[in-house]
Amino acid sequence: MAEKSRTALYSPLYWPTWIALALLWIIAKLAPYSMVLALGRMIGRGTYLLAGRRRHIAKVNIAICFPELTQAQQQRLVQENFEAAGISLLMLGFSWWASDKKLQPLMHYEGVENLEKALTAGYGVILVGAHFVDLDFPGRLLGQHYPFAVTYRQHENPVIEWAFQRNREKRFSQAIPRGDFRAVLRTLKKNGIVWLATDQAKKGKHTTMAPFFGVPASTSTVISRVAAISGAPVMLAYGYRLSGKTGYILKIAAPIDAFPGTSVESDTARINLAVEQVVREAPAQYLWMHRRFKKRSGLPDPYSTTEAD
């Protein structure tokens, strides 16, 4: 069965994916960071023109979350978001295949001492992330110094999943399938670090409606539940691209005070507020192309002109 699955990877159906990965590898090995920025912005601008559905989703999200901006300012933010996404595509290759020597000048850190202190308690650490368009590169920054476990959802394209799996095995201490609650707890029990993110729309038993930018959003309650059982401190850990050619910064905040609190609902609202504050640091780099405000029973669908994800 495994051999059959491996053979399927080389089906002509996936040749374009292999070519794309090869190009990312070449760029990671040969292109300077300045070229990646320029090419990435070009890719983003082209995608903005062609990807009408995702453009609409980003436009709706930004209008919902930043009503204080003028229409022109919102439009510019949408365009910058697509440019950031284009850069992130090429930086995926950097995060997987670029050498430590090449990346070292691009790596910047803030608050690492918070993580070191939290680990001394012996309960593990829950790092709460935010879905910026660049997820893998900050993971590379963290993994340079601290082995950590990451949760994941299998990709539909088997070639992309194969590439992600190879990277996960190389860069992370453990890759935990999304929803494997017990594996997360086992890692924390060993004083491990687990990265979790709940800023994407969820629906099911362990979700609640919590404000995100002041708007009700269906949100997983996993962080509150894991913290209550494990006793692990909960800390924001996120990264984004700095201006100019400076590179990227990974920020690790101090543990959230008195967490978990009196209820799962209030805990989840606090997490959403913390993520919102993080997003405001670099709003153009957040994943606005995701339908964050879907799956809300009894509430209107703001993306009604788009098809289901």
Secondary structure, 3 states (H helix, E strand, C coil): CHHHHHHHCCCHHHHHHHHHHHHHHHHHHHCCHHHHHHHHHHHHHHHHHHCHHHHHHHHHHHHHHCCCCCHHHHHHHHHHHHHHHHHHHHHHHHHHHCCHHHHHHHEEEECHHHHHHHHCCCCCEEEECCCECCCHHHHHHHHCCCCCEEEECCCCCHHHHHHHHHHHHHHCCEEEECCCHHHHHHHHHCCCEEEECCCCCCCCCCEEEEEECCEEEEEECHHHHHHHHHCCCEEEEEEEECCCCCCEEEEECCCCCCCCCCCHHHHHHHHHHHHHHHHCCCHHHECCCCCCCCCCCCCCCCCCCCCCC
